[in-house]
Amino acid sequence: MRYIFKFPDIGEGLEEGVIVQWHVDKGQKIKMGESLVTMETDKVVTEIPSPRDGVIAARYGKEGEVVKVGSALVEIELEGSEVEINETQENKVEAVEEEGAGVVGTLEIASNDFVLSASKEGIGGEVQRNTKERKALATPVARAMAKDLGIDINMVRGTGPAQRVMKEDILNYSKEGSQKPAQAKSSNNDNILEERVEIEQMSQIRKTIAKNMIQSKHNAAHMSVFEEVEISELDRIRKKYKDYFKDENIRITYLSFIVKAVALALKKHKSLNAEMDIEKGIMMYKKYYNIGIAADTEKGLVVPVIRNADKLSIKEIALEIQILADKARDGKLSLDDMKDGTFTITSYGSIGGLFAVPVINYPQAGILGIGRISKQPIVKDDKLDIGLILPLSLSVDHRIADGGETSRFLNTVMSYLQEPVGLLID
Protein backbone atom coordinates (compact mmCIF):
# COMPACT_ATOMS: atom_id res chain seq x y z
CA MET A 1 0.00 0.00 0.00
CA ARG A 2 1.18 3.49 -0.78
CA TYR A 3 0.97 6.24 1.82
CA ILE A 4 1.13 9.77 0.39
CA PHE A 5 2.62 12.14 2.94
CA LYS A 6 1.69 15.77 2.33
CA PHE A 7 3.54 18.88 3.50
CA PRO A 8 1.91 19.67 6.88
CA ASP A 9 1.15 23.08 8.36
CA ILE A 10 3.93 23.25 10.95
CA GLY A 11 3.25 26.85 11.93
CA GLU A 12 0.49 29.37 12.43
CA GLY A 13 -1.13 30.00 9.07
CA LEU A 14 1.77 28.51 7.11
CA GLU A 15 1.06 28.48 3.38
CA GLU A 16 4.23 27.15 1.75
CA GLY A 17 7.85 26.16 2.24
CA VAL A 18 11.05 25.72 0.25
CA ILE A 19 12.88 22.41 -0.01
CA VAL A 20 16.35 23.01 1.44
CA GLN A 21 17.72 19.46 1.46
CA TRP A 22 16.41 15.96 0.88
CA HIS A 23 17.55 13.31 3.39
CA VAL A 24 16.04 10.34 1.53
CA ASP A 25 16.20 8.89 -1.98
CA LYS A 26 13.77 6.80 -3.96
CA GLY A 27 14.02 3.16 -2.87
CA GLN A 28 15.48 4.00 0.54
CA LYS A 29 14.05 2.42 3.69
CA ILE A 30 12.76 4.89 6.26
CA LYS A 31 11.69 4.57 9.89
CA MET A 32 8.98 6.63 11.54
CA GLY A 33 10.54 9.76 13.05
CA GLU A 34 13.57 9.81 10.77
CA SER A 35 14.11 13.00 8.76
CA LEU A 36 12.67 13.11 5.27
CA VAL A 37 13.53 16.64 4.22
CA THR A 38 14.66 20.01 5.55
CA MET A 39 12.16 22.78 4.74
CA GLU A 40 12.50 26.54 5.00
CA THR A 41 9.22 28.17 6.01
CA ASP A 42 8.43 31.83 6.49
CA LYS A 43 9.84 31.66 10.01
CA VAL A 44 12.23 28.77 10.48
CA VAL A 45 14.30 26.08 8.81
CA THR A 46 13.16 22.72 10.15
CA GLU A 47 13.38 19.01 9.42
CA ILE A 48 10.20 17.10 8.55
CA PRO A 49 10.10 13.56 10.06
CA SER A 50 8.54 10.51 8.45
CA PRO A 51 5.11 9.57 9.84
CA ARG A 52 5.44 5.88 8.85
CA ASP A 53 7.89 3.01 8.37
CA GLY A 54 8.42 1.86 4.79
CA VAL A 55 10.30 2.44 1.55
CA ILE A 56 10.40 5.76 -0.32
CA ALA A 57 8.49 5.09 -3.54
CA ALA A 58 8.42 8.65 -4.86
CA ARG A 59 9.82 12.03 -3.92
CA TYR A 60 8.20 15.29 -5.07
CA GLY A 61 10.07 18.52 -5.69
CA LYS A 62 13.69 19.44 -6.12
CA GLU A 63 15.89 21.34 -3.68
CA GLY A 64 15.03 25.02 -3.97
CA GLU A 65 11.45 24.42 -5.14
CA VAL A 66 8.43 25.90 -3.36
CA VAL A 67 5.94 23.40 -1.93
CA LYS A 68 2.45 24.41 -0.86
CA VAL A 69 0.96 23.13 2.39
CA GLY A 70 -1.14 20.09 1.55
CA SER A 71 0.95 19.13 -1.50
CA ALA A 72 2.58 15.72 -1.65
CA LEU A 73 6.16 15.46 -0.37
CA VAL A 74 6.81 11.74 -0.58
CA GLU A 75 5.08 8.44 -1.20
CA ILE A 76 5.93 5.66 1.20
CA GLU A 77 5.47 2.01 0.21
CA LEU A 78 4.05 0.27 3.27
CA GLU A 79 4.62 -3.45 3.67
CA GLY A 80 1.96 -6.08 2.99
CA SER A 81 -0.28 -4.29 0.48
CA GLU A 82 -0.47 -3.28 -3.15
CA VAL A 83 -0.71 -0.03 -5.00
CA GLU A 84 -4.16 1.28 -5.73
CA ILE A 85 -4.61 3.84 -8.46
CA ASN A 86 -7.63 6.07 -8.60
CA GLU A 87 -7.29 8.91 -11.03
CA THR A 88 -10.63 10.60 -11.71
CA GLN A 89 -9.85 14.21 -12.48
CA GLU A 90 -9.27 15.05 -16.12
CA ASN A 91 -8.68 18.76 -15.87
CA LYS A 92 -7.08 20.32 -12.81
CA VAL A 93 -5.39 23.61 -12.05
CA GLU A 94 -2.34 23.61 -9.85
CA ALA A 95 -0.30 26.56 -8.54
CA VAL A 96 3.23 26.78 -9.90
CA GLU A 97 6.00 29.33 -9.68
CA GLU A 98 8.93 29.78 -12.03
CA GLU A 99 11.95 32.05 -11.88
CA GLY A 100 11.27 35.11 -13.96
CA ALA A 101 7.53 35.10 -13.34
CA GLY A 102 6.18 38.21 -11.72
CA VAL A 103 3.23 36.44 -10.16
CA VAL A 104 2.09 32.92 -9.37
CA GLY A 105 0.43 31.44 -12.44
CA THR A 106 -1.56 28.32 -13.14
CA LEU A 107 -0.44 25.05 -14.62
CA GLU A 108 -2.78 23.24 -17.02
CA ILE A 109 -2.96 19.50 -16.51
CA ALA A 110 -4.26 17.94 -19.69
CA SER A 111 -5.46 14.41 -18.95
CA ASN A 112 -4.61 11.14 -17.26
CA ASP A 113 -3.09 9.89 -20.53
CA PHE A 114 -0.29 12.38 -20.08
CA VAL A 115 -0.07 13.11 -16.36
CA LEU A 116 1.80 10.61 -14.21
CA SER A 117 -0.16 10.21 -11.00
CA ALA A 118 1.49 10.05 -7.61
CA SER A 119 0.81 6.33 -7.29
CA LYS A 120 2.12 5.48 -10.78
CA GLU A 121 5.45 7.20 -10.31
CA GLY A 122 6.67 4.89 -7.59
CA ILE A 123 6.21 1.71 -9.65
CA GLY A 124 8.70 2.59 -12.34
CA GLY A 125 6.13 2.58 -15.12
CA GLU A 126 6.57 4.82 -18.12
CA VAL A 127 4.43 7.87 -18.72
CA GLN A 128 1.60 6.96 -21.10
CA ARG A 129 0.96 9.64 -23.68
CA ASN A 130 -1.70 10.05 -26.27
CA THR A 131 0.63 11.41 -28.92
CA LYS A 132 -2.21 12.39 -31.20
CA GLU A 133 -3.99 14.54 -28.62
CA ARG A 134 -1.05 15.33 -26.35
CA LYS A 135 -1.13 18.66 -24.56
CA ALA A 136 2.01 19.68 -22.72
CA LEU A 137 2.11 20.71 -19.08
CA ALA A 138 3.67 24.15 -18.89
CA THR A 139 3.91 27.27 -16.79
CA PRO A 140 2.49 30.57 -18.08
CA VAL A 141 6.04 31.92 -18.50
CA ALA A 142 7.01 28.97 -20.69
CA ARG A 143 3.83 29.21 -22.77
CA ALA A 144 4.33 32.94 -23.35
CA MET A 145 7.98 32.44 -24.32
CA ALA A 146 7.10 29.59 -26.71
CA LYS A 147 4.47 31.75 -28.36
CA ASP A 148 6.94 34.64 -28.79
CA LEU A 149 9.51 32.31 -30.31
CA GLY A 150 7.00 30.53 -32.55
CA ILE A 151 7.65 27.16 -30.91
CA ASP A 152 5.05 24.39 -30.68
CA ILE A 153 5.21 23.78 -26.94
CA ASN A 154 3.77 20.30 -27.35
CA MET A 155 6.99 19.32 -29.11
CA VAL A 156 9.21 20.38 -26.18
CA ARG A 157 10.33 17.83 -23.62
CA GLY A 158 9.70 19.15 -20.10
CA THR A 159 12.19 18.75 -17.26
CA GLY A 160 10.01 20.12 -14.44
CA PRO A 161 7.86 18.15 -11.98
CA ALA A 162 5.58 15.70 -13.83
CA GLN A 163 7.56 16.64 -16.98
CA ARG A 164 6.12 20.15 -17.07
CA VAL A 165 7.74 22.48 -19.58
CA MET A 166 9.76 25.24 -17.92
CA LYS A 167 11.33 28.43 -19.25
CA GLU A 168 14.74 26.74 -19.50
CA ASP A 169 13.24 23.97 -21.66
CA ILE A 170 11.99 26.52 -24.18
CA LEU A 171 15.38 28.27 -24.26
CA ASN A 172 17.22 24.97 -24.73
CA TYR A 173 14.83 23.89 -27.48
CA SER A 174 15.32 27.16 -29.33
CA LYS A 175 19.12 26.84 -29.12
CA GLU A 176 18.97 23.42 -30.73
CA GLY A 177 17.92 25.01 -34.00
CA SER A 178 14.14 24.57 -33.92
CA GLN A 179 13.37 28.26 -33.64
CA LYS A 180 12.50 30.56 -36.52
CA PRO A 181 15.09 33.08 -37.79
CA ALA A 182 13.38 35.99 -36.09
CA GLN A 183 13.61 34.25 -32.72
CA ALA A 184 17.30 35.06 -32.23
CA LYS A 185 16.41 38.61 -31.34
CA SER A 186 14.33 37.52 -28.34
CA SER A 187 17.13 35.25 -27.16
CA ASN A 188 19.67 38.08 -27.46
CA ASN A 189 17.37 40.35 -25.47
CA ASP A 190 17.23 37.74 -22.71
CA ASN A 191 21.03 37.58 -22.61
CA ILE A 192 21.32 41.37 -22.43
CA LEU A 193 18.79 41.45 -19.58
CA GLU A 194 20.70 38.80 -17.64
CA GLU A 195 23.90 40.83 -17.98
CA ARG A 196 22.28 43.99 -16.62
CA VAL A 197 20.06 42.54 -13.88
CA GLU A 198 20.81 40.01 -11.16
CA ILE A 199 17.78 37.79 -10.52
CA GLU A 200 17.43 36.07 -7.17
CA GLN A 201 14.52 34.03 -5.81
CA MET A 202 12.82 35.58 -2.80
CA SER A 203 13.35 33.59 0.40
CA GLN A 204 10.36 32.51 2.46
CA ILE A 205 11.39 34.96 5.17
CA ARG A 206 11.53 37.85 2.68
CA LYS A 207 8.10 36.93 1.29
CA THR A 208 6.67 36.90 4.80
CA ILE A 209 8.30 40.21 5.73
CA ALA A 210 6.75 41.82 2.65
CA LYS A 211 3.33 40.32 3.37
CA ASN A 212 3.39 41.30 7.05
CA MET A 213 4.52 44.86 6.35
CA ILE A 214 1.64 45.42 3.92
CA GLN A 215 -0.80 43.77 6.31
CA SER A 216 0.35 46.03 9.14
CA LYS A 217 0.08 49.21 7.08
CA HIS A 218 -3.37 48.24 5.77
CA ASN A 219 -4.87 47.11 9.08
CA ALA A 220 -3.31 49.39 11.71
CA ALA A 221 -3.61 53.16 12.05
CA HIS A 222 0.05 54.05 12.59
CA MET A 223 1.00 56.99 14.81
CA SER A 224 4.59 57.72 15.87
CA VAL A 225 6.10 59.72 18.73
CA PHE A 226 9.79 60.64 19.05
CA GLU A 227 11.74 61.42 22.22
CA GLU A 228 15.26 61.56 23.66
CA VAL A 229 16.28 60.29 27.07
CA GLU A 230 19.48 61.01 28.98
CA ILE A 231 20.97 57.73 30.25
CA SER A 232 24.30 58.60 31.90
CA GLU A 233 23.27 56.90 35.17
CA LEU A 234 22.14 53.81 33.29
CA ASP A 235 25.48 53.74 31.49
CA ARG A 236 27.36 53.92 34.80
CA ILE A 237 25.40 50.99 36.25
CA ARG A 238 25.71 48.94 33.07
CA LYS A 239 29.50 49.33 32.98
CA LYS A 240 29.76 48.33 36.63
CA TYR A 241 27.77 45.11 36.27
CA LYS A 242 29.14 44.38 32.81
CA ASP A 243 32.51 43.64 34.37
CA TYR A 244 30.84 41.83 37.30
CA PHE A 245 29.11 39.28 35.02
CA LYS A 246 31.98 38.99 32.57
CA ASP A 247 33.25 35.82 34.25
CA GLU A 248 29.82 34.20 33.66
CA ASN A 249 30.02 35.06 29.93
CA ILE A 250 26.88 37.19 30.20
CA ARG A 251 26.86 40.45 28.22
CA ILE A 252 24.93 43.20 29.98
CA THR A 253 23.70 45.50 27.22
CA TYR A 254 21.54 48.63 27.10
CA LEU A 255 18.85 46.50 25.48
CA SER A 256 18.55 44.39 28.64
CA PHE A 257 17.50 47.47 30.62
CA ILE A 258 15.20 48.70 27.85
CA VAL A 259 13.35 45.37 27.69
CA LYS A 260 12.78 45.46 31.44
CA ALA A 261 11.67 49.11 31.31
CA VAL A 262 9.19 48.40 28.52
CA ALA A 263 7.75 45.35 30.30
CA LEU A 264 7.16 47.30 33.52
CA ALA A 265 5.71 50.27 31.62
CA LEU A 266 3.26 47.97 29.80
CA LYS A 267 1.90 46.84 33.18
CA LYS A 268 0.97 50.45 33.91
CA HIS A 269 -0.40 51.24 30.43
CA LYS A 270 -2.46 48.24 29.33
CA SER A 271 -3.60 49.69 25.99
CA LEU A 272 -0.04 49.30 24.65
CA ASN A 273 -0.18 45.58 25.49
CA ALA A 274 -3.50 44.98 23.78
CA GLU A 275 -5.02 43.60 20.60
CA MET A 276 -8.21 44.59 18.79
CA ASP A 277 -10.70 42.22 17.17
CA ILE A 278 -12.90 44.35 14.94
CA GLU A 279 -15.12 41.47 13.81
CA LYS A 280 -15.98 40.45 17.37
CA GLY A 281 -16.02 44.06 18.58
CA ILE A 282 -13.69 43.37 21.51
CA MET A 283 -10.38 44.55 22.97
CA MET A 284 -7.98 42.00 24.46
CA TYR A 285 -5.76 43.44 27.18
CA LYS A 286 -3.00 40.91 27.78
CA LYS A 287 -1.81 40.25 31.32
CA TYR A 288 1.44 38.67 30.20
CA TYR A 289 4.39 40.63 28.85
CA ASN A 290 6.31 38.89 26.07
CA ILE A 291 8.73 41.27 24.39
CA GLY A 292 9.77 40.58 20.80
CA ILE A 293 13.27 41.64 19.76
CA ALA A 294 13.68 42.37 16.04
CA ALA A 295 16.93 40.72 14.90
CA ASP A 296 18.76 41.39 11.64
CA THR A 297 20.01 38.15 10.04
CA GLU A 298 21.50 37.24 6.67
CA LYS A 299 18.16 35.82 5.54
CA GLY A 300 16.05 38.71 6.81
CA LEU A 301 14.35 40.14 9.87
CA VAL A 302 13.18 37.74 12.57
CA VAL A 303 11.52 38.55 15.91
CA PRO A 304 12.32 36.09 18.72
CA VAL A 305 10.41 36.64 21.96
CA ILE A 306 11.50 37.06 25.59
CA ARG A 307 8.64 35.62 27.63
CA ASN A 308 7.40 37.10 30.91
CA ALA A 309 10.03 39.84 30.77
CA ASP A 310 8.38 41.63 33.69
CA LYS A 311 9.31 38.72 35.98
CA LEU A 312 12.93 38.41 34.84
CA SER A 313 15.96 40.19 36.30
CA ILE A 314 18.26 42.31 34.13
CA LYS A 315 20.77 39.46 34.26
CA GLU A 316 18.17 36.90 33.12
CA ILE A 317 16.99 39.16 30.31
CA ALA A 318 20.58 39.68 29.16
CA LEU A 319 21.10 35.91 29.05
CA GLU A 320 17.85 35.40 27.08
CA ILE A 321 18.87 38.06 24.56
CA GLN A 322 22.24 36.39 24.16
CA ILE A 323 20.75 32.92 23.61
CA LEU A 324 18.15 34.16 21.09
CA ALA A 325 20.73 36.25 19.23
CA ASP A 326 23.02 33.23 18.85
CA LYS A 327 20.14 31.05 17.63
CA ALA A 328 19.04 33.73 15.14
CA ARG A 329 22.57 34.08 13.76
CA ASP A 330 22.90 30.31 13.36
CA GLY A 331 19.43 29.93 11.82
CA LYS A 332 18.26 27.70 14.69
CA LEU A 333 15.24 29.64 15.95
CA SER A 334 12.15 27.48 16.45
CA LEU A 335 8.52 28.49 16.00
CA ASP A 336 8.14 28.56 19.79
CA ASP A 337 10.97 31.11 19.98
CA MET A 338 8.97 33.55 17.85
CA LYS A 339 5.32 33.27 18.83
CA ASP A 340 3.06 34.97 21.39
CA GLY A 341 4.84 38.34 21.42
CA THR A 342 2.77 41.19 22.89
CA PHE A 343 5.07 44.16 22.10
CA THR A 344 8.18 44.58 19.95
CA ILE A 345 11.48 46.44 20.26
CA THR A 346 13.67 47.12 17.21
CA SER A 347 17.22 48.33 17.83
CA TYR A 348 18.53 49.80 14.58
CA GLY A 349 20.91 52.24 16.29
CA SER A 350 23.69 49.67 16.50
CA ILE A 351 23.86 49.81 12.69
CA GLY A 352 23.02 53.48 12.22
CA GLY A 353 20.19 55.97 12.51
CA LEU A 354 18.72 58.22 15.19
CA PHE A 355 14.96 58.18 14.60
CA ALA A 356 12.65 56.05 12.48
CA VAL A 357 8.98 55.21 11.98
CA PRO A 358 8.92 51.51 12.94
CA VAL A 359 6.20 49.38 11.37
CA ILE A 360 3.98 47.71 13.98
CA ASN A 361 4.27 43.95 14.31
CA TYR A 362 0.55 43.49 13.63
CA PRO A 363 -1.72 42.68 15.47
CA GLN A 364 0.34 44.07 18.36
CA ALA A 365 -0.46 47.61 19.50
CA GLY A 366 3.02 49.10 19.46
CA ILE A 367 6.72 48.91 18.60
CA LEU A 368 9.61 50.86 20.12
CA GLY A 369 12.59 51.85 17.97
CA ILE A 370 16.01 52.37 19.60
CA GLY A 371 18.36 54.80 17.83
CA ARG A 372 22.09 55.39 18.02
CA ILE A 373 23.37 56.51 21.43
CA SER A 374 25.61 59.58 21.34
CA LYS A 375 27.23 62.12 23.64
CA GLN A 376 25.61 65.55 23.42
CA PRO A 377 25.70 68.83 25.34
CA ILE A 378 22.82 69.07 27.84
CA VAL A 379 21.64 71.48 30.52
CA LYS A 380 21.70 69.83 33.95
CA ASP A 381 20.96 71.74 37.15
CA ASP A 382 21.14 74.97 35.12
CA LYS A 383 24.65 74.09 34.01
CA LEU A 384 26.01 72.96 30.67
CA ASP A 385 27.12 69.35 30.81
CA ILE A 386 27.77 66.35 28.56
CA GLY A 387 25.03 63.73 28.49
CA LEU A 388 24.53 60.35 26.90
CA ILE A 389 21.43 60.60 24.72
CA LEU A 390 19.27 57.69 23.57
CA PRO A 391 16.76 58.46 20.78
CA LEU A 392 13.39 56.68 21.00
CA SER A 393 10.80 56.21 18.25
CA LEU A 394 7.45 54.75 19.29
CA SER A 395 4.82 53.65 16.76
CA VAL A 396 1.36 52.62 17.98
CA ASP A 397 -1.94 51.53 16.51
CA HIS A 398 -3.95 54.71 17.02
CA ARG A 399 -7.18 52.69 17.02
CA ILE A 400 -6.04 51.03 20.25
CA ALA A 401 -3.87 53.64 21.99
CA ASP A 402 -4.77 57.33 22.17
CA GLY A 403 -2.13 60.04 21.96
CA GLY A 404 -2.21 60.84 25.66
CA GLU A 405 -1.77 57.23 26.77
CA THR A 406 0.99 56.77 24.20
CA SER A 407 2.93 59.74 25.59
CA ARG A 408 2.41 58.59 29.18
CA PHE A 409 3.72 55.13 28.30
CA LEU A 410 6.81 56.63 26.68
CA ASN A 411 7.37 58.91 29.69
CA THR A 412 7.25 55.85 31.98
CA VAL A 413 9.83 54.02 29.87
CA MET A 414 12.07 57.11 29.93
CA SER A 415 11.78 57.48 33.72
CA TYR A 416 13.00 53.90 34.21
CA LEU A 417 15.95 54.52 31.88
CA GLN A 418 16.86 57.83 33.52
CA GLU A 419 16.65 56.35 37.02
CA PRO A 420 17.42 52.61 36.68
CA VAL A 421 16.89 51.99 40.39
CA GLY A 422 13.15 52.06 39.55
CA LEU A 423 13.62 48.84 37.61
CA LEU A 424 14.56 47.12 40.88
CA ILE A 425 11.96 48.75 43.10
CA ASP A 426 8.99 48.03 40.81
NORFEN-V659425 format. One record per run of one state. SS is the DSSP state (H for helix, E for strand, C for the rest). FROM is the first residue (numbers start at 1). LEN is the number of residues. Records with the same first field share a line. If there is no record, write none. Layout:
SS: FROM-LEN ; FROM-LEN
//
This chain:
C: 1-1 ; 7-9 ; 23-6 ; 31-4 ; 41-4 ; 50-4 ; 60-6 ; 69-3 ; 78-14 ; 97-8 ; 110-8 ; 122-16 ; 139-1 ; 150-3 ; 156-5 ; 164-1 ; 166-1 ; 179-2 ; 197-7 ; 220-2 ; 231-1 ; 245-1 ; 249-5 ; 269-1 ; 278-4 ; 286-5 ; 298-2 ; 307-2 ; 312-2 ; 330-6 ; 339-4 ; 348-18 ; 371-3 ; 381-2 ; 398-5 ; 419-2 ; 426-1
E: 2-5 ; 16-7 ; 29-2 ; 35-6 ; 45-5 ; 54-6 ; 66-3 ; 72-6 ; 92-5 ; 105-5 ; 138-1 ; 165-1 ; 222-9 ; 274-4 ; 282-4 ; 291-7 ; 300-7 ; 343-5 ; 366-5 ; 374-7 ; 383-15
H: 118-4 ; 140-10 ; 153-3 ; 161-3 ; 167-12 ; 181-16 ; 204-16 ; 232-13 ; 246-3 ; 254-15 ; 270-4 ; 309-3 ; 314-16 ; 336-3 ; 403-16 ; 421-5
//
